[in-house]
């Protein structure tokens, strides 16, 4: 009988296949978690599950006969209860049309130990999630702070560049203005000199007119 067949076998008693599958999964999960944690899962009349430590040892390879060192390990072990053994051996007969009588598990067995283990595992998961959330929040804060620093540095750099460019533009404007002023000053004396030379032309014209008149008189 495999797991699917086990689910089908108890489906009618639990009200459906899905309910039976959930029940089987829950029982197996509780047994595995408790055994891994080192608890002894005991079901009176059925058997017990426990974790057994095996020390390091030497063994032989059955194919080559070579001696091989085996590391220390832990293995699960199931011990059948006396009632289960009696039914399997035939000293007791299975009840017809009824269920095998399994007594209520004592304290510290599947009812107590497994549920406590499941609760511990859930608490560990919740703690892990909370720690991960804190780490994510801290990382987000660091990223935000770094972004703020980068923005401030960029603003400072931009302000410095803008100020330097403005200073350069102002200096260039001042130089241009000074150059134009110097050129204007040089042009002004030239105009004055031209203005002074103008009367000389008038006196030359007067002399020419006088000469013409004198010539006319002589003739």
C-alpha positions in Angstrom: 0.0 0.0 0.0 1.4 3.4 -1.0 0.4 6.8 0.2 -2.4 7.3 -2.4 -3.9 3.9 -1.5 -3.7 4.8 2.2 -5.6 8.0 1.5 -8.3 6.0 -0.4 -8.6 3.5 2.4 -9.5 6.2 5.0 -11.3 8.6 2.7 -14.8 7.3 3.5 -14.1 7.5 7.3 -12.9 11.2 7.1 -15.6 12.5 4.8 -13.7 12.7 1.5 -10.4 12.1 -0.3 -9.1 15.7 0.3 -9.7 15.5 4.0 -8.0 12.1 4.2 -5.0 13.4 2.2 -4.7 16.4 4.6 -4.9 14.2 7.6 -2.2 11.8 6.3 0.1 14.7 5.4 -0.4 16.3 8.8 0.3 13.1 10.7 3.4 12.3 8.7 4.7 15.9 8.9 4.3 15.9 12.6 6.1 12.6 13.0 9.0 13.6 10.8 9.4 17.0 12.5 9.4 15.6 16.0 11.9 12.8 15.1 14.3 15.2 13.4 14.1 17.4 16.5 15.2 14.4 18.6 11.8 13.8 20.2 10.5 10.2 20.6 7.1 9.8 18.9 5.2 7.0 20.7 1.8 5.7 19.8 0.8 3.0 22.2 -0.3 -0.2 20.5 1.3 0.8 17.3 4.9 1.7 17.8 7.4 4.5 18.3 9.6 6.7 16.1 13.0 8.0 17.4 16.3 9.4 16.2 19.3 7.2 16.7 22.9 8.4 16.5 25.4 6.1 14.9 29.1 6.7 15.8 31.8 6.6 13.1 32.9 3.1 12.3 34.5 0.9 9.7 32.5 -1.3 7.3 33.2 -3.5 4.3 32.2 -2.9 0.8 30.1 -6.0 -0.1 31.2 -5.9 -3.7 34.9 -5.5 -3.3 35.4 -6.5 0.3 37.4 -3.3 0.9 37.3 -1.7 4.3 35.6 1.6 4.3 35.3 4.2 7.0 31.7 5.4 7.7 31.2 8.8 9.2 29.1 9.5 12.2 25.4 9.9 11.3 21.9 9.9 12.7 19.1 7.6 11.4 15.4 7.3 12.2 14.2 4.1 13.8 10.7 2.6 14.3 9.9 0.1 17.0 6.6 -1.7 16.7 4.5 -1.8 19.8 3.5 -5.1 21.4 0.0 -4.9 20.1 1.2 -4.4 16.6 3.7 -7.3 17.0 1.0 -9.6 18.2 -1.3 -8.9 15.3 1.5 -9.4 12.8 2.7 -12.6 14.4 -0.9 -14.0 14.5 -1.1 -14.4 18.3 -4.0 -12.0 18.1 -6.6 -11.8 15.4 -7.6 -8.6 13.6 -11.2 -7.5 14.5 -13.7 -8.1 11.7 -15.3 -5.0 10.3 -13.8 -2.8 13.1 -10.8 -0.7 13.7 -7.6 -1.9 15.4 -7.6 -0.8 19.0 -4.9 1.8 19.5 -4.7 3.3 23.0 -4.4 7.0 23.5 -0.8 8.2 23.3 0.7 9.3 26.6 2.2 12.7 27.4 5.3 13.5 25.4 4.3 11.3 22.5 2.7 12.2 19.2 0.0 14.3 20.8 2.2 16.5 22.8 5.8 16.3 21.5 4.9 16.6 17.8 2.5 19.5 18.3 5.1 21.3 20.4 7.7 20.7 17.7 5.4 22.0 15.0 4.7 25.1 17.1 8.5 25.7 17.6 9.1 25.3 13.9 6.3 27.9 13.2 7.8 30.2 15.7 11.3 29.8 14.1 9.8 30.6 10.7 8.0 33.7 12.0 11.3 34.9 13.7 13.2 34.3 10.5 10.7 36.3 8.5 10.8 39.1 11.0 14.6 39.2 10.8 14.5 39.2 7.0 12.0 42.1 7.1 14.3 44.1 9.4 17.3 43.4 7.2 15.3 44.6 4.1 14.1 47.7 5.9 17.7 48.5 7.1 19.0 48.0 3.5 16.3 50.3 2.2 17.2 53.0 4.7 20.9 52.7 3.8 20.0 53.0 0.1 17.8 56.1 0.8 20.6 57.7 2.8 23.1 57.0 0.0 20.7 58.4 -2.6 20.3 61.6 -0.5 24.1 62.0 -0.1 24.5 61.5 -3.9 21.8 64.1 -4.6 23.4 66.6 -2.2 26.8 66.1 -3.8 25.3 66.5 -7.3 23.6 69.7 -6.2 26.9 71.1 -4.7 28.8 70.2 -7.9 26.1 71.8 -10.1 26.1 74.9 -8.0 29.9 75.2 -8.1 29.9 74.7 -11.9 27.2 77.2 -12.4 29.0 79.8 -10.2 32.3 79.2 -12.0 30.6 79.6 -15.4 28.8 82.8 -14.3 32.2 84.2 -13.1 33.8 83.4 -16.4 31.0 85.0 -18.3 31.1 88.1 -16.2 34.9 88.3 -16.6 34.6 87.9 -20.4 31.9 90.6 -20.5 34.1 93.0 -18.5 37.0 92.3 -20.8 34.8 93.0 -23.9 33.5 96.2 -22.4 37.0 97.4 -21.6 38.2 96.6 -25.1 35.3 98.5 -26.6 36.0 101.5 -24.3 39.7 101.6 -25.3 38.7 101.4 -29.0 36.3 104.2 -28.6 38.9 106.4 -26.9 41.4 105.8 -29.7 38.8 106.7 -32.3 37.9 110.0 -30.6 41.4 111.7 -31.1 41.4 110.7 -34.7 38.1 112.4 -35.3 39.4 115.6 -33.6 42.5 115.6 -35.8 40.3 115.3 -38.9 38.2 118.2 -37.7 41.3 120.4 -37.2 42.6 119.7 -40.7 39.3 120.8 -42.3 40.0 124.6 -42.1 43.2 124.2 -44.1 41.2 123.2 -47.1 39.1 126.3 -46.8 42.2 128.6 -46.8 43.5 126.8 -49.9 40.2 127.5 -51.6 40.4 131.2 -50.6 44.0 131.5 -52.0 42.9 129.9 -55.3 40.0 132.4 -55.6 42.2 135.3 -54.9 44.7 134.2 -57.5 41.9 133.9 -60.1 40.7 137.4 -59.3 44.2 138.9 -59.6 44.7 137.2 -63.0 41.4 138.6 -64.2 42.5 142.1 -63.2 45.8 141.8 -65.1 44.1 140.8 -68.2 
